[in-house]
Amino acid sequence: MNRILLIDDDLGLAELLGQLLELEGFELTLAHDGQTGLDLARQQEFDLILLDVMLPKLNGFEVLRHLRTQKQTPVLMLTARGDEIDRVVGLEIGADDYLPKPFNDRELVARIRAILRRAQPPKMDTHTQPIQEFGDLRLDTARQEAFCNEQLLLLTGTEFSLLLQLARQAGELVSKEWLSEQVLGKRLMPFDRSLDMHLSNLRKKLPERSDGRPRVKTIRGKGYIWLP
């Protein structure tokens, strides 16, 4: 059973979500302010955190900033509808996805399951090697760990999945539409910058190549190429 931490000060919404998620087979823990939520997230192990932006004591951005210095637990941020700034900031500091309020129950469950799927090691068949190497990169798909020149990279589950998909298609143009489906588990919508923000975060965490070339080339309006 997947454990979910919901950090939201809306008691009515929290109660409704608790009923919904328990019916879907999740184990839910509640926190109604940012500091309590952060303490729980640090002290316990959760499979996913649902994090509201507007919270007493510590807001959602502060909670996420503090959390990302210690843990890479997947985070789905709950933002105000139409507030693009909240979404961009959340993704910049390490959220895996966002969902504007008010949201549809089915959409919430679908987003949760998509994040959980990409946070889990893929099923291996007898012909699949868990350790995959791409130049100076070594990706351990069983442990969801990435190394560059033997140095561990602190990646979120989403960033690891994005890196793996790009590296596997090295030298080929990979469309944003395909990456959104494979990595984020959703269709690419107009003006959705989620994929761009995850790639930006990934670029910042990847060391420079010894030859000085970029690791990822952006083809405007089309997609990306991982340079071998």
N, C-alpha and C positions, 0 to 999 in steps of 0.2 A: 504494500500500500504506500503510495507516494505521500509524503508529508509536505503540506503547504502552510506557510506563514502569511497571514493577511494582516497588514498594517494599515488601518483606516480608522478615523475617528467618527465615522458615520455609523452609529450603533445599529440603526435599522437596516442599512445595507449589509453590514457585517453579519447580522443574523440571517438575512435572506441568502447571502452567499454561503454561509455555513451550511444551511440546509441543502442548497443546490450541490455543493461540492461533496458533501457526505453522501448524497444520493449517487453521485458519479464515482464513488469509491475512493475519495481522497480523505486523508486525515488532516483536519484543519486546526491550527493554533491561531489565536487572535491577539492582537495588540492594538491599543487605541491611541497611542502617541508614539512619536518617532523614537524617543530615547528607549522606551520599553521594547519597541520592536527591534531596535539595533542590538540591545542587550541579548534578546532571545536569539537573534540571528547569529551573534557571535558565540553564544554558549551552546547552542544546539545545532544539529545537522538537519537541514531542510532540503527537499528536492527542488523547491521553487518558492519565491517570495512575491506576493502581490503587494505592491507598494503605492499608496496614494501620495500625491505631491503635497497637498495642503494638510499638514499635520501639526498639532501642538508640540512644544518642547524642541523637537528637531523636525524640519520639513523633509520631504522625501528625498530631495537632492542631497541634503547633508547626511541623511542615513546612508544613501548609496555611496557617497564619497568615502565615508568612514569604513563601510563594509568592504569596498573594493581594495582597501589597503591590506586586508586580511583574508578575504574569501572571494571565490568566484561563483558563488551560488547564483543560479539563474534568477533574474528579476524581471517581472512584467509590471511596468508602471501604469498606474491609472491616472489619466490626465483629463483636464477640462476640455470639453469638445471645442474645437476650433482654435485652441491655444497652441500654435505651432512652436512657439519658443520653448514651452515645457517639454515637448516631444524631442526637439533637437538637443536641448540640454541634457535630458535624461539619457539619450543614446550616447552623447559625448562622454558622459562620466561612467558608462558601463552597463546601462540597461539592455536587456536582450530584446525587448519589444515594448510597445505601449498600446494602450487601449483607451480611447476617449470615453468619458462618462457623458450621458448614460449609455450603457452598452447592452447588447442582446445576450441572454444567458448562453445560447448556443455558440455565439462568437467567442465568449470568454472561455468556455470549455475547449473549443477548438484551438485557441491560441495557447492555452495551458498545455494541451497534449502535444502540440507542435514543438514547443520549447522543451518539454520533457523528452521527446523523441531525439532531438538533436543533442541533448545533454548526456544521453546514454551511449555507451560504446556500441558500435554496430555489431550485428550478429555475424560471426565469422563462419565461412564454410572451410572445408579442408584445403582449398586452394588459395585462401586469402591469408596473407601475411600481416600480422598486427603492426609490425614495424615497417614503415615505408620511408624511403630516403629520396630527397630531391635536392641535389647539390649539397649545400652546407646545412640543409634542414633535415631533421629526423622526426617523424610523426609517429607516435605510439597510439594507434586507434583504440586499442583495448583499454588504455588508461586515460585517453583523451589528453595526452601531454605532447607538447611540441618543444623541440630543442633546436637551437641554432649554434653550431660550433660547440656542442655539448653543454650549452647554457640553457637552462629551463626558461621558457617564455610563459609569463603569467597571462594566459588567455581565458576569456569566457568561453562557454560551450559554443556560443554562436560564432565567435572569432575563430575557434579551432575548426569548426565545420566549414567556414568560409575559406580558410587557408587550405584545408584539405581538398576542397572542390577545385580551387584555382590551381593548386600544384599538380593535381592529377591531370589537368587539361593544359599543361605547360606548352607554351608556344601557339596555342589556339585562342581565337576570339571566343570569349564566353559571354553570352548575352546577360543583361541585367534581369530579364524576364526569367530565364532559366535558373539563374542563381537565387532569385527570390523564392522560386518554387522549391528548389533543393535545400537551401539553407534556412530560410525563414518559414517555409511551409505555407506560403500565401502568394496569391497573384500580385504582381507589381501593379500598383495603382498610380494614377497621375499625381504628381507632386509628393509622392511618398519617398522620403529621403533615408529611410531606415538602412537600406543596403549601403548607401554612400557613407553613412556615419559609421557603420560597422567596419567598412574597409578603411576609412580614415583612422579609426582606432587601431586596427591591425597594423597599418603602415607605421604608426608611431612606435609600436612594440617590437617591430622587426629590425634587427641591426642592419647597418649598411653592408652591402656586398663588398667583397674585397676588390672587385673591378670597378666599383663606383657606379655601376648601372642601377637603375631602379628595379625593384622586384616586380612591380605591377605597372603596366602601362594602361592608361585610360583612353579608350576610343570614344570620344564624345558622341552621345546619342546612341551608342551601340553596346558597349560593354567593356570588358577588361581582358588583358592578356598577361598571363604570368610568364615572365621572361626566364627561360631556362639558362 
